[in-house]
């Protein structure tokens, strides 16, 4: 019995150059996505003194995430989690409606592989020239072309790794430090790892990353149904295929153009396959052939399985919008939009000042020399503004309680620097004869007010008296 192979050695694929509307769309998406990735760290954004002026910054040292005018603090990570959930739902939505459109057009692996293939074509020539070079012996000519190609690939990988680390610190400063070899070693290690992975994944592994490393090809089947629009071959029109044009053959002339342009190396005429990323380059190639032989376009095209019977019979098919706007996609859209609206609402109603109160319970309370009962609290004051804030602390309760701030010289205000958190110890005292002194638990609420803007926020807690023990 032969042993089942879980991993097949890679067969080199040499996609042929193709032109058409889908190839043009992929060029535009590549330019836009790579432009965003490489240029975003260099966009400046004035946030005021002592604040970073980089538009998009993941400030690990100060535990902040900046996105233009938005600043996310560590305790607000639910915004990031919400965005990740929205990204997942968006992937479900687009896959349900249009198949693996993410994989074919905007996946980073697809974008960088397209870029590497473009470099390979510029240096080594189109498909036939690359096939001949692959089969040729290793002479000076082959070494020169391969080393040139690998050098350009490494430069692209270096730019990729460099752009990534620029998102985590001030880009101009880090660029200068990198050139002067004074940057943190972590930056060099990160760039080296990302350079190597980009070089290997985009240059050598390519479709194997999708087939063996990415789980999405195996998950996508659960997201698709017969109404999903995806790339397919109309075999009822193309079969039986043959190069001789007569009444006994279909429109497919078996030219292999669809196979030769496929970056995954599959034959779409064999039906839907896990390896297909629906990049639609086979549509461009087939349409070009149909134009040259005088046949209608669309032998390979976007279609839904539910339209097959109608197309075979020559009857009208459902519109694209009827395929896209169906219960599953509408449900995904509603959930996705609800999360987005919720995140935007939470973003705009959040306060510029916050406080958290933690009661010191060891001991639960302190009996002072005059018999008064004192509780101790650690109040964390957070100022999210770009300037210093004078914050006034107070409390409300149905009992008479006095508040004292440690180290504040008989004042109830605390100066919190811009974009900073201050931990303030607070003492709350009840007179010996006050009901709160003998009561087990008394409810109270701490308030903090920004004296310049009047903005207020609060948090509830409890005061422990003698009977609490």
C-alpha positions as CSV (number, residue, x, y, z in Angstrom):
1,X,0.0,0.0,0.0
2,X,1.5,3.3,-1.0
3,X,1.9,6.0,1.6
4,X,-0.4,9.0,1.4
5,X,1.6,12.2,0.9
6,X,0.2,15.2,2.8
7,X,2.6,17.6,1.2
8,X,3.5,17.6,-2.5
9,X,6.8,19.1,-3.8
10,X,6.1,22.3,-5.6
11,X,5.9,22.2,-9.3
12,X,7.2,25.6,-10.7
13,X,4.4,27.8,-12.1
14,X,5.2,30.4,-14.8
15,X,2.1,32.5,-15.3
16,X,1.8,34.2,-18.7
17,X,1.3,37.9,-19.1
18,X,-2.4,38.8,-19.6
19,X,-4.3,42.0,-20.1
20,X,-7.9,42.8,-19.5
21,X,-10.3,44.4,-17.1
22,X,-9.6,42.1,-14.2
23,X,-5.9,42.3,-14.6
24,X,-6.2,46.1,-14.7
25,X,-8.3,46.0,-11.5
26,X,-5.6,43.9,-9.8
27,X,-2.9,46.4,-10.9
28,X,-4.9,49.2,-9.3
29,X,-5.6,47.3,-6.1
30,X,-1.9,46.4,-5.9
31,X,-0.8,50.0,-6.3
32,X,-3.3,51.3,-3.8
33,X,-2.7,48.7,-1.1
34,X,1.1,48.8,-1.4
35,X,1.0,52.6,-1.4
36,X,-1.1,52.6,1.8
37,X,1.2,50.1,3.5
38,X,4.5,51.8,2.5
39,X,3.5,55.4,2.9
40,X,1.2,55.5,5.9
41,X,3.9,55.6,8.6
42,X,5.3,58.8,7.0
43,X,2.0,60.8,7.3
44,X,2.3,63.4,9.9
45,X,-0.5,64.5,12.3
46,X,-0.2,67.3,14.8
47,X,-1.5,66.3,18.2
48,X,0.0,69.1,20.2
49,X,3.2,69.4,22.3
50,X,4.7,66.3,23.9
51,X,2.5,64.1,21.7
52,X,3.6,61.9,18.7
53,X,3.0,63.5,15.3
54,X,2.7,60.3,13.4
55,X,-0.8,59.7,12.0
56,X,-0.8,55.9,12.5
57,X,1.4,54.7,15.4
58,X,1.4,51.6,17.7
59,X,3.3,53.1,20.6
60,X,4.3,50.0,22.6
61,X,6.4,51.9,25.1
62,X,3.5,54.1,26.2
63,X,0.9,51.5,25.5
64,X,-1.1,53.6,23.0
65,X,-2.5,53.2,19.5
66,X,-2.9,56.3,17.4
67,X,-5.0,56.5,14.3
68,X,-5.2,60.1,13.0
69,X,-7.4,61.9,15.6
70,X,-8.2,58.7,17.5
71,X,-6.2,57.5,20.5
72,X,-6.8,54.0,21.9
73,X,-5.6,53.3,25.5
74,X,-4.9,49.8,26.8
75,X,-8.2,49.5,28.6
76,X,-10.0,50.4,25.4
77,X,-8.7,47.3,23.5
78,X,-12.3,46.4,22.9
79,X,-12.1,48.8,19.9
80,X,-9.4,46.8,18.4
81,X,-11.2,43.5,19.2
82,X,-14.3,44.9,17.6
83,X,-12.4,45.9,14.4
84,X,-11.0,42.4,14.2
85,X,-14.5,40.9,14.6
86,X,-15.7,43.2,11.9
87,X,-12.9,42.1,9.6
88,X,-13.9,38.5,10.1
89,X,-17.5,39.2,9.4
90,X,-16.6,41.3,6.4
91,X,-14.6,38.3,5.1
92,X,-17.6,36.0,5.6
93,X,-19.8,38.6,3.8
94,X,-17.7,39.0,0.7
95,X,-17.0,35.3,0.5
96,X,-20.7,34.5,0.7
97,X,-21.5,37.0,-2.0
98,X,-18.5,36.8,-4.4
99,X,-16.4,33.7,-3.3
100,X,-12.7,34.2,-2.6
101,X,-12.6,37.8,-3.7
102,X,-10.3,38.6,-0.8
103,X,-7.8,36.0,-1.8
104,X,-7.8,37.0,-5.4
105,X,-7.4,40.7,-5.0
106,X,-6.4,42.0,-1.6
107,X,-4.7,39.3,0.4
108,X,-1.1,40.4,1.2
109,X,0.2,37.0,-0.1
110,X,-1.6,37.6,-3.4
111,X,-0.5,41.3,-3.7
112,X,3.2,40.5,-3.0
113,X,3.2,37.4,-5.2
114,X,1.8,39.5,-8.0
115,X,4.6,42.1,-7.4
116,X,7.3,39.4,-7.4
117,X,5.9,37.8,-10.6
118,X,6.0,41.2,-12.2
119,X,9.7,41.6,-11.3
120,X,10.4,38.1,-12.5
121,X,8.7,38.9,-15.9
122,X,10.6,42.1,-16.3
123,X,14.0,40.5,-15.7
124,X,13.5,37.0,-17.2
125,X,10.8,37.5,-19.8
126,X,7.3,36.1,-20.2
127,X,6.2,32.5,-19.7
128,X,8.1,30.8,-22.5
129,X,11.3,32.6,-21.7
130,X,11.1,31.7,-18.0
131,X,10.3,28.0,-18.8
132,X,13.4,27.8,-21.0
133,X,15.5,29.5,-18.4
134,X,14.2,27.1,-15.7
135,X,15.3,24.1,-17.9
136,X,18.6,25.6,-18.9
137,X,21.9,24.7,-17.3
138,X,23.4,27.0,-14.7
139,X,25.7,29.2,-16.9
140,X,26.7,32.8,-16.5
141,X,23.6,34.1,-18.2
142,X,21.2,32.2,-15.9
143,X,23.2,33.2,-12.8
144,X,23.1,36.8,-13.8
145,X,19.3,36.8,-14.3
146,X,18.6,34.9,-11.2
147,X,20.9,37.0,-9.0
148,X,19.4,40.2,-10.4
149,X,15.8,38.9,-9.7
150,X,16.7,37.7,-6.2
151,X,18.4,41.1,-5.4
152,X,15.2,43.0,-6.4
153,X,13.1,40.6,-4.4
154,X,15.3,41.1,-1.3
155,X,15.0,44.9,-1.7
156,X,11.2,44.6,-1.8
157,X,11.3,42.3,1.2
158,X,13.6,44.8,3.0
159,X,11.2,47.7,2.2
160,X,8.3,45.5,3.5
161,X,10.0,44.7,6.8
162,X,11.2,48.3,7.2
163,X,7.7,49.7,6.6
164,X,6.3,47.4,9.2
165,X,8.6,48.5,12.0
166,X,7.9,52.1,11.2
167,X,4.4,51.6,12.5
168,X,5.8,51.1,16.0
169,X,7.9,54.2,16.5
170,X,8.5,57.6,14.9
171,X,9.4,56.7,11.3
172,X,11.9,59.5,10.4
173,X,13.8,59.0,13.7
174,X,13.9,55.2,13.2
175,X,15.0,55.5,9.6
176,X,17.9,57.7,10.6
177,X,18.9,55.3,13.4
178,X,18.7,52.3,11.1
179,X,21.0,54.0,8.6
180,X,23.4,55.0,11.4
181,X,23.2,51.5,12.9
182,X,22.1,52.9,16.3
183,X,18.6,51.5,16.3
184,X,17.4,49.0,18.8
185,X,18.5,45.4,17.9
186,X,14.8,44.4,17.9
187,X,14.2,46.6,14.9
188,X,17.0,44.9,12.9
189,X,15.8,41.4,13.9
190,X,12.2,42.2,13.0
191,X,13.2,43.6,9.6
192,X,15.4,40.6,8.9
193,X,12.6,38.2,9.7
194,X,10.0,40.0,7.6
195,X,12.5,40.4,4.8
196,X,13.2,36.7,4.8
197,X,9.5,35.7,5.0
198,X,8.5,38.1,2.2
199,X,11.3,36.8,0.0
200,X,10.5,33.2,0.6
201,X,6.7,33.4,0.6
202,X,6.4,35.7,-2.4
203,X,9.3,34.4,-4.4
204,X,9.4,30.7,-3.9
205,X,6.4,29.3,-2.0
206,X,3.7,31.5,-3.6
207,X,0.6,29.3,-4.0
208,X,1.8,26.8,-1.5
209,X,1.3,29.4,1.2
210,X,-2.4,29.4,0.2
211,X,-2.7,25.6,-0.2
212,X,-0.8,24.5,3.0
213,X,-0.4,27.4,5.4
214,X,-3.7,29.4,5.1
215,X,-6.8,27.8,6.6
216,X,-9.2,29.9,4.6
217,X,-9.4,27.7,1.4
218,X,-10.8,24.9,3.6
219,X,-13.2,27.2,5.6
220,X,-14.6,29.0,2.5
221,X,-16.9,26.1,1.6
222,X,-19.0,26.8,4.7
223,X,-19.3,30.4,3.6
224,X,-20.5,29.7,0.0
225,X,-23.7,28.3,-1.3
226,X,-25.3,27.8,-4.8
227,X,-26.1,31.5,-5.0
228,X,-22.5,32.6,-4.5
229,X,-21.0,34.3,-7.5
230,X,-17.6,32.9,-8.4
231,X,-15.4,32.1,-11.4
232,X,-16.5,29.1,-13.4
233,X,-16.2,27.5,-16.8
234,X,-19.4,27.1,-18.8
235,X,-18.8,23.6,-20.0
236,X,-22.2,23.4,-21.7
237,X,-20.9,26.0,-24.1
238,X,-17.3,24.9,-24.4
239,X,-17.5,21.1,-24.6
240,X,-16.6,19.1,-26.4
241,X,-13.4,21.1,-26.8
242,X,-11.2,20.9,-29.8
243,X,-8.9,23.0,-32.0
244,X,-10.8,22.0,-35.2
245,X,-13.8,24.3,-35.7
246,X,-16.8,22.3,-36.8
247,X,-20.3,21.6,-35.6
248,X,-19.2,18.8,-33.3
249,X,-17.1,21.0,-31.0
250,X,-17.8,23.7,-28.4
251,X,-16.4,27.1,-28.1
252,X,-13.3,26.0,-26.2
253,X,-10.4,25.4,-28.5
254,X,-8.2,23.9,-25.8
255,X,-5.6,26.6,-26.2
256,X,-4.6,26.3,-22.5
257,X,-4.6,30.1,-22.1
258,X,-6.7,29.9,-18.9
259,X,-4.2,27.5,-17.4
260,X,-1.1,29.4,-18.6
261,X,-2.2,32.6,-16.8
262,X,-3.3,31.0,-13.6
263,X,-1.0,31.8,-10.6
264,X,-2.2,28.7,-8.9
265,X,-1.5,26.5,-11.9
266,X,-5.0,24.9,-12.0
267,X,-7.3,24.2,-14.9
268,X,-10.6,26.0,-14.2
269,X,-12.3,23.8,-16.8
270,X,-12.1,21.0,-14.2
271,X,-14.6,22.7,-12.0
272,X,-14.3,24.4,-8.6
273,X,-11.1,23.6,-6.8
274,X,-9.7,24.5,-3.4
275,X,-6.6,26.1,-5.0
276,X,-8.6,28.6,-7.0
277,X,-8.3,32.1,-5.6
278,X,-10.8,33.6,-8.1
279,X,-8.4,36.2,-9.3
280,X,-10.3,36.1,-12.7
281,X,-7.2,36.2,-14.8
282,X,-8.5,33.2,-16.6
283,X,-11.5,35.3,-17.6
284,X,-9.3,37.9,-19.2
285,X,-7.3,35.2,-21.1
286,X,-10.3,33.4,-22.3
287,X,-12.2,36.5,-23.4
288,X,-9.1,37.5,-25.4
289,X,-9.2,34.2,-27.2
290,X,-12.9,34.4,-27.8
291,X,-12.4,37.8,-29.4
292,X,-9.8,36.5,-31.7
293,X,-11.8,33.5,-32.9
294,X,-15.1,35.4,-33.2
295,X,-17.0,33.8,-30.3
296,X,-19.0,35.5,-27.6
297,X,-17.1,36.4,-24.4
298,X,-18.0,34.7,-21.1
299,X,-16.9,31.1,-21.7
300,X,-15.2,31.5,-18.4
301,X,-16.8,34.1,-16.1
302,X,-18.4,35.0,-12.8
303,X,-21.6,33.0,-12.3
304,X,-23.7,31.3,-9.6
305,X,-24.5,27.6,-9.6
306,X,-28.2,28.3,-9.4
307,X,-28.0,30.0,-12.9
308,X,-26.5,26.9,-14.5
309,X,-29.8,25.3,-15.5
310,X,-31.2,28.5,-16.9
311,X,-28.0,29.2,-18.9
312,X,-28.0,25.7,-20.3
313,X,-31.5,26.2,-21.5
314,X,-30.8,29.7,-22.9
315,X,-33.2,31.3,-20.4
316,X,-32.7,34.6,-18.6
317,X,-30.8,34.3,-15.3
318,X,-31.1,36.2,-12.0
319,X,-29.5,39.6,-11.8
320,X,-26.2,40.0,-9.9
321,X,-28.0,42.0,-7.1
322,X,-30.5,39.1,-6.5
323,X,-27.5,36.8,-5.9
324,X,-25.7,39.3,-3.7
325,X,-28.8,40.6,-1.7
326,X,-30.1,37.4,-0.2
327,X,-30.9,36.4,3.5
328,X,-27.3,35.2,4.4
329,X,-25.5,38.3,3.0
330,X,-28.2,40.6,4.5
331,X,-27.7,39.0,7.9
332,X,-23.9,39.4,7.7
333,X,-24.3,43.0,6.6
334,X,-26.7,43.8,9.4
335,X,-24.4,42.3,12.1
336,X,-21.4,43.9,10.5
337,X,-23.0,47.3,10.3
338,X,-24.4,47.1,13.8
339,X,-20.9,46.4,15.2
340,X,-19.5,49.3,13.2
341,X,-22.2,51.7,14.4
342,X,-21.7,50.5,18.0
343,X,-18.0,51.1,17.9
344,X,-18.4,54.6,16.4
345,X,-21.0,55.4,19.0
346,X,-18.7,54.2,21.8
347,X,-15.8,56.2,20.3
348,X,-17.7,59.5,20.3
349,X,-19.3,59.2,23.7
350,X,-16.2,58.3,25.6
351,X,-14.9,60.9,28.0
352,X,-11.6,62.7,27.9
353,X,-11.2,62.1,31.6
354,X,-11.7,58.8,33.5
355,X,-11.2,57.5,36.9
356,X,-11.1,54.0,38.5
357,X,-11.4,53.5,42.2
358,X,-9.9,50.6,44.1
359,X,-10.5,50.4,47.9
360,X,-7.5,49.4,50.0
361,X,-8.9,46.5,52.1
362,X,-5.9,45.7,54.2
363,X,-7.0,46.9,56.7
364,X,-10.7,47.3,55.8
365,X,-10.8,50.6,57.8
366,X,-8.6,52.5,60.3
367,X,-9.8,53.8,63.7
368,X,-8.1,57.2,64.3
369,X,-7.1,58.6,67.7
370,X,-10.3,60.6,68.0
371,X,-12.4,57.6,67.1
372,X,-13.1,58.6,63.5
373,X,-13.3,55.8,60.9
374,X,-11.1,56.2,57.8
375,X,-11.2,54.2,54.6
376,X,-8.3,54.4,52.0
377,X,-8.8,54.3,48.2
378,X,-6.4,54.3,45.3
379,X,-8.0,56.5,42.6
380,X,-6.5,56.3,39.1
381,X,-7.1,59.6,37.2
382,X,-6.7,59.4,33.4
383,X,-6.3,62.5,31.2
384,X,-6.7,61.7,27.5
385,X,-6.4,65.3,26.4
386,X,-3.4,66.9,24.7
387,X,-2.9,69.4,27.5
388,X,-2.6,69.3,31.3
389,X,-5.8,69.1,33.2
390,X,-6.8,70.4,36.7
391,X,-9.1,67.6,38.0
392,X,-11.2,68.2,41.1
393,X,-12.1,65.1,43.2
394,X,-15.3,65.0,45.3
395,X,-17.8,62.4,46.6
396,X,-21.5,62.1,47.1
397,X,-23.3,59.9,49.7
398,X,-26.3,59.8,51.9
399,X,-23.9,60.0,54.8
400,X,-21.6,62.8,56.0
401,X,-18.1,61.9,54.8
402,X,-14.9,64.0,54.5
403,X,-12.4,63.5,51.6
404,X,-8.7,64.2,51.9
405,X,-6.1,63.8,49.1
406,X,-2.6,62.5,50.1
407,X,0.1,65.0,49.3
408,X,-2.2,67.7,47.9
409,X,-1.9,70.2,50.8
410,X,-5.5,70.5,51.8
411,X,-6.8,70.9,48.2
412,X,-9.2,68.6,46.4
413,X,-7.6,69.2,42.9
414,X,-5.0,67.1,41.1
415,X,-2.9,68.2,38.1
416,X,-2.8,65.4,35.6
417,X,-0.3,65.9,32.7
418,X,-1.5,65.6,29.1
419,X,-2.1,62.0,27.9
420,X,-1.1,60.6,31.3
421,X,-2.5,58.5,34.2
422,X,-1.9,59.6,37.8
423,X,-2.5,57.3,40.8
424,X,-3.9,59.4,43.7
425,X,-4.4,58.0,47.2
426,X,-7.6,59.3,48.8
427,X,-8.7,59.1,52.5
428,X,-12.4,59.2,53.3
429,X,-13.3,59.8,57.0
430,X,-16.5,59.5,59.0
431,X,-16.9,61.2,62.4
432,X,-17.2,58.9,65.4
433,X,-20.9,59.8,65.9
434,X,-21.8,59.7,62.2
435,X,-24.1,56.8,61.2
436,X,-21.5,55.7,58.5
437,X,-18.9,55.0,61.3
438,X,-21.0,52.3,62.8
439,X,-22.7,51.0,59.7
440,X,-21.2,48.0,58.0
441,X,-21.4,49.4,54.5
442,X,-22.3,52.8,53.1
443,X,-22.6,53.5,49.4
444,X,-20.7,56.5,48.0
445,X,-19.7,57.8,44.6
446,X,-16.4,59.4,43.6
447,X,-16.7,62.3,41.1
448,X,-13.9,63.9,39.1
449,X,-14.4,67.2,37.2
450,X,-12.2,68.9,34.7
451,X,-12.2,72.5,36.0
452,X,-11.4,73.9,32.5
453,X,-14.1,72.1,30.5
454,X,-16.6,71.2,33.2
455,X,-16.7,67.6,32.0
456,X,-17.5,65.1,34.8
457,X,-17.4,61.4,35.4
458,X,-17.9,59.1,38.4
459,X,-17.6,55.7,39.9
460,X,-19.5,54.0,42.7
461,X,-17.9,52.2,45.6
462,X,-18.5,51.6,49.3
463,X,-17.4,52.9,52.7
464,X,-16.8,50.3,55.5
465,X,-17.7,51.1,59.1
466,X,-17.1,49.2,62.4
467,X,-19.8,46.6,61.8
468,X,-18.1,45.4,58.5
469,X,-15.9,43.2,60.7
